[in-house]
Amino acid sequence: MKGKLPSTMAAVFLTGHGGLDKLQYRTDVPTPRPAPDEVVIKVTACGMNNTDVWVRQGAYGTEADPAAIPTWRRQGNTLSFPRIQGADSVGTISAVGDGVAEERIGERVMVDFSIYNRDDDSLADIDYMGHGCDGGYAEYQALPASNAHVVDTDLTDIELATFCCAYLTGEQMLVRAGLTEGERILVTGASGGVGSGIIQLARARGAIPYAVVGRGKEQAVLDIGAEAAIPRDVPNLPALVNQATGGQPIDVVADLVGGPMFNDLLTILRPEGRYTTAGAIAGPVVQLDLRTMYLKQLQLHGSSQGTRGDFRRIVRLIEAGKLKPIVGGVYKLSDFHRAQTDFMDKNFVGKLVIVPD
């Protein structure tokens, strides 16, 4: 190892499935050391995501039992306790393992949190830091050197920590749906991290995004590029969307909400339209009228995380100044329970970010 590291650090441990009591802040955690081809970063900021909560709660279900308490990965559990969660890490390289140039020490990096278990860009066996290995809710984090990316930008570390998971997830959703220039896309959960990212990623493609949001958040999504904002809790969502578009068709729905809204979203889509989802904060079990799907010849896409190529595109867009960070709040690591409580209440726009004390 080259570089200097303290013997212990502060971190938040997830000790099992359950409530907030399963999250323990400790200051006596052994600091990780870099293995060959790894770096250790001094974490300066880490964004919070829905998967942190769902993994803690064991809320992902199984194909046989939606109410079961499993891990995030349905193809094989890699979660063990205690685990340090946190996918959206930004920090400075403090130490390097064998095979990594010593000159990398001191680089400010944004972490591609994905654990790629294949050499190609297949997502069939993907995992992520904070689940299959420790993540960034700590003062230090070890990770493969190839996942630590220098980003040429004047954005702060806190601002950089708003992009990683949310925008990578959103980019892969748009790739799967094949969104192209001039098309119209309806985004649910548009004030959250992924939703607000999709609005900007759609604009970067030359597409026209429409946002479905909770009341009081309309102006926030208009400010980042939504063509129109439609309140979420309305009796006739298809009619309001049609009014917002001036009768123009919706080509793609990017859904992060699910629940009772699902069938309306398929109704809103034009014939041969595409539906893509990476979340279900209003309920994962939905009603589907198969006649709507086959008579309209719809495409339905499930999506989770993204590829190395997706991440590189996100970096290029950040460096080009085409993506705007949206910081909904900043919390100290020792105040993690309050941070996650506020996160679950959803009274913010963009991303919440955790910083070391």
C-alpha positions in Angstrom: 0.0 0.0 0.0 1.1 3.6 -0.7 -0.4 6.5 1.1 -1.4 7.2 4.7 -4.6 6.1 6.5 -5.8 6.3 10.1 -6.4 3.1 12.0 -10.1 3.7 12.6 -12.9 5.8 11.2 -16.5 6.8 11.6 -19.2 5.0 9.7 -22.9 4.0 9.7 -23.4 0.3 10.0 -26.6 -1.4 8.7 -26.8 -4.3 11.2 -29.9 -6.1 9.8 -33.3 -5.7 8.1 -35.7 -3.5 10.0 -36.2 0.1 11.3 -33.9 3.0 11.8 -32.6 1.2 14.9 -30.7 -1.1 12.5 -28.5 1.8 11.5 -25.7 2.4 14.0 -23.2 5.3 13.9 -19.8 4.2 15.2 -16.4 5.9 15.4 -14.3 2.8 16.0 -14.6 1.1 12.6 -11.3 -0.2 11.2 -10.3 1.9 8.2 -10.2 -0.3 5.0 -6.9 -0.9 3.3 -6.6 -1.1 -0.5 -6.2 -4.6 -2.1 -4.3 -4.9 -5.4 -5.8 -2.7 -8.1 -7.8 -0.8 -5.5 -7.8 2.7 -4.1 -9.1 4.0 -0.8 -10.8 7.4 -0.9 -11.4 9.9 1.9 -15.1 10.3 1.5 -16.2 14.0 1.3 -19.9 13.5 0.3 -22.3 10.6 -0.4 -25.8 10.9 -1.8 -28.8 9.0 -0.4 -31.0 6.7 -2.5 -34.3 4.8 -2.2 -32.4 1.5 -2.4 -30.8 2.3 0.9 -34.2 2.3 2.6 -35.6 -0.6 0.7 -32.6 -2.8 1.5 -32.8 -1.9 5.1 -36.5 -2.7 5.2 -36.1 -5.8 3.2 -38.8 -4.5 0.9 -37.8 -6.0 -2.5 -39.8 -9.2 -2.2 -39.3 -12.3 -4.4 -40.9 -13.4 -7.6 -42.9 -16.0 -5.6 -43.8 -13.7 -2.6 -43.9 -9.9 -3.0 -44.1 -9.6 0.8 -40.9 -11.6 1.5 -37.9 -10.0 3.1 -34.9 -10.6 0.7 -31.9 -8.8 -0.5 -31.8 -6.4 -3.5 -30.4 -9.1 -5.8 -32.9 -11.7 -6.8 -30.2 -13.8 -8.5 -28.1 -14.4 -5.4 -27.6 -12.7 -2.1 -24.4 -10.7 -1.7 -25.5 -8.7 1.3 -24.0 -9.5 4.7 -24.3 -7.6 8.0 -22.9 -5.4 9.2 -22.8 -3.4 5.9 -21.8 0.2 5.2 -24.3 1.4 2.7 -24.0 4.5 0.4 -23.6 4.3 -3.4 -23.0 7.9 -4.4 -19.5 8.6 -3.1 -17.2 11.5 -3.9 -13.8 12.0 -2.3 -10.1 12.2 -2.6 -7.8 9.2 -3.1 -5.7 8.7 0.1 -4.0 5.4 -0.6 -3.5 2.9 -3.5 -2.8 -0.8 -3.7 -0.4 -2.7 -5.8 -0.9 -2.1 -9.5 -2.2 1.4 -9.1 0.0 4.4 -9.8 1.1 6.3 -6.7 0.4 9.5 -8.7 -3.3 8.9 -8.3 -3.1 9.9 -4.6 -4.7 13.3 -4.2 -7.1 12.9 -7.1 -10.7 14.1 -6.5 -13.0 11.4 -7.9 -16.6 10.5 -8.4 -17.3 6.8 -7.8 -19.0 4.5 -10.3 -20.7 2.5 -7.6 -21.5 -0.5 -9.8 -19.8 -3.9 -9.2 -19.4 -5.3 -12.7 -19.3 -9.1 -12.6 -18.7 -9.4 -16.3 -16.3 -7.8 -18.7 -18.9 -6.7 -21.2 -21.7 -4.2 -20.5 -24.3 -6.8 -19.5 -26.4 -5.9 -16.5 -27.5 -9.5 -15.8 -25.1 -10.0 -12.9 -24.5 -6.5 -11.6 -24.2 -5.5 -8.0 -23.4 -2.3 -6.2 -21.2 -0.8 -3.5 -23.2 -0.4 -0.3 -24.7 -3.8 -1.0 -22.2 -6.4 -2.2 -19.4 -4.5 -0.5 -19.1 -1.5 1.8 -20.1 1.9 0.4 -19.7 5.6 1.3 -21.5 6.3 4.5 -18.1 6.4 6.2 -15.0 8.5 6.3 -13.1 6.1 4.0 -14.1 3.6 1.3 -12.1 1.0 -0.6 -13.0 0.4 -4.3 -11.5 -0.8 -7.6 -9.3 2.0 -9.1 -11.2 1.7 -12.4 -14.4 2.8 -10.6 -12.8 6.1 -9.4 -13.3 8.8 -12.1 -11.8 12.2 -12.2 -14.4 14.7 -13.4 -13.2 18.0 -14.9 -15.7 20.4 -13.3 -15.9 23.2 -10.9 -18.9 21.7 -9.1 -18.4 21.0 -5.4 -18.1 17.5 -3.9 -21.6 17.8 -2.5 -23.0 18.7 -5.9 -21.1 15.9 -7.6 -22.6 13.4 -5.1 -26.1 14.1 -6.5 -25.4 12.5 -9.8 -24.0 9.0 -9.5 -26.8 6.5 -8.8 -29.8 8.7 -9.9 -28.5 9.8 -13.2 -26.9 6.4 -14.1 -30.3 4.8 -13.4 -32.1 7.4 -15.4 -29.7 7.1 -18.4 -30.1 3.4 -18.6 -33.9 3.8 -18.5 -33.7 6.1 -21.5 -31.3 3.8 -23.3 -33.7 0.9 -22.9 -36.7 2.9 -24.0 -34.8 4.3 -27.0 -35.8 7.9 -26.3 -34.8 10.1 -29.3 -34.7 13.8 -30.2 -38.2 15.4 -30.5 -40.0 12.7 -28.6 -42.2 13.4 -25.6 -41.6 11.7 -22.3 -43.7 11.7 -19.2 -41.7 11.3 -16.0 -43.4 10.3 -12.7 -41.7 11.0 -9.4 -40.1 13.9 -11.2 -38.9 15.8 -8.2 -36.8 13.0 -6.8 -33.2 12.2 -7.6 -33.8 9.9 -10.6 -36.8 11.8 -11.9 -35.1 15.2 -11.9 -32.2 13.5 -13.5 -34.3 12.1 -16.3 -35.8 15.5 -17.1 -32.3 16.9 -17.7 -31.1 13.8 -19.5 -34.1 13.9 -21.8 -33.4 17.6 -22.6 -29.8 16.7 -23.4 -31.2 14.3 -26.0 -33.4 16.9 -27.5 -36.6 15.2 -26.1 -39.5 17.0 -24.4 -40.1 16.0 -20.8 -43.4 16.4 -18.9 -43.3 16.0 -15.1 -45.8 14.3 -12.7 -45.0 15.7 -9.2 -46.5 16.3 -5.8 -48.3 19.6 -5.3 -45.9 22.4 -4.4 -43.0 21.0 -6.4 -44.2 22.1 -9.8 -42.0 25.2 -10.2 -38.9 23.2 -9.2 -39.2 20.8 -12.1 -40.1 23.5 -14.5 -36.9 25.3 -13.5 -34.8 22.3 -14.5 -36.4 21.8 -17.9 -39.8 20.2 -17.7 -42.2 21.4 -20.4 -45.1 21.2 -18.0 -45.8 19.9 -14.5 -48.9 17.8 -13.7 -50.0 17.3 -10.1 -49.8 13.6 -9.0 -53.1 13.2 -7.1 -55.7 14.1 -9.7 -58.9 12.2 -10.6 -58.1 12.1 -14.4 -54.4 12.0 -15.0 -54.7 11.1 -18.8 -56.9 14.2 -19.4 -54.5 16.5 -17.7 -51.5 15.1 -19.5 -53.3 15.5 -22.8 -54.1 19.1 -21.9 -50.5 19.8 -21.0 -49.2 18.4 -24.3 -51.8 20.2 -26.4 -53.1 16.9 -27.6 -49.7 15.7 -28.7 -48.8 12.0 -28.0 -46.6 10.7 -25.2 -43.9 8.4 -26.7 -42.3 7.2 -23.5 -43.3 7.0 -19.9 -40.5 6.8 -17.3 -42.1 5.6 -14.1 -40.6 5.7 -10.7 -43.9 5.5 -8.7 -46.0 2.5 -9.8 -48.9 1.8 -7.5 -52.5 2.8 -8.6 -51.1 5.2 -11.3 -49.7 2.3 -13.4 -52.7 1.6 -15.6 -53.3 5.3 -16.3 -49.7 5.5 -17.5 -50.2 2.8 -20.1 -53.4 4.5 -21.2 -51.5 7.8 -21.7 -48.9 6.2 -24.0 -49.5 6.4 -27.7 -49.8 3.2 -29.7 -46.4 1.5 -30.0 -45.2 3.6 -27.0 -42.6 2.5 -24.5 -42.9 2.2 -20.7 -39.7 2.0 -18.6 -39.5 1.7 -14.8 -36.8 1.6 -12.1 -38.9 2.1 -9.0 -42.2 1.7 -7.3 -42.4 4.1 -4.4 -46.2 4.1 -4.4 -46.4 0.3 -4.5 -44.7 -2.5 -6.5 -47.7 -4.7 -7.1 -49.9 -3.2 -9.8 -52.9 -4.0 -11.9 -52.3 -4.5 -15.6 -55.0 -4.9 -18.3 -53.2 -7.0 -20.8 -55.5 -5.8 -23.5 -54.1 -2.3 -23.2 -50.6 -3.7 -23.6 -51.2 -5.9 -26.6 -53.9 -3.9 -28.5 -51.6 -0.8 -28.3 -48.5 -2.9 -29.0 -46.6 -1.4 -26.1 -43.1 -2.1 -24.9 -42.5 -2.5 -21.2 -38.9 -2.2 -19.9 -37.5 -2.9 -16.4 -34.2 -1.2 -15.6 -31.8 -1.0 -12.7 -28.4 0.7 -12.5 -26.5 1.2 -15.7 -23.4 0.3 -17.7 -19.8 1.6 -17.9 -20.8 3.4 -21.1 -23.8 5.0 -19.4 -21.5 6.3 -16.6 -19.0 7.7 -19.1 -21.8 9.6 -20.8 -22.9 11.1 -17.5 -19.4 12.3 -16.8 -19.2 13.9 -20.3 -22.5 15.7 -19.7 -21.4 17.0 -16.3 -18.1 18.2 -17.8 -20.0 19.9 -20.6 -22.2 21.7 -18.0 -25.4 20.1 -19.3 -26.5 18.7 -16.0 -27.5 20.8 -13.0 -27.0 19.3 -9.5 -30.1 19.6 -7.2 -29.2 19.5 -3.6 -32.3 19.0 -1.4 -30.4 18.9 1.9 -27.0 18.2 3.5 -26.6 16.1 6.8 -23.7 15.1 8.9 -22.9 11.4 9.1 -23.6 11.4 12.8 -27.1 12.7 12.0 -28.0 9.8 9.7 -31.3 8.8 11.4 -32.7 12.3 10.8 -31.4 12.3 7.2 -33.1 9.1 6.3 -36.3 10.1 8.1 -36.4 13.3 6.0 -35.6 11.3 2.9 -38.5 9.0 3.5 -40.9 12.0 4.1 -40.0 13.2 0.5 -40.5 16.9 1.3 -37.6 17.9 -0.9 -36.5 18.2 -4.5 -33.4 16.5 -5.9 -31.0 14.6 -3.6 -30.0 14.5 0.0 -26.3 14.3 0.7 -24.4 13.0 3.7 -21.0 14.5 4.7 -18.5 13.4 7.3 -18.6 15.3 10.6 
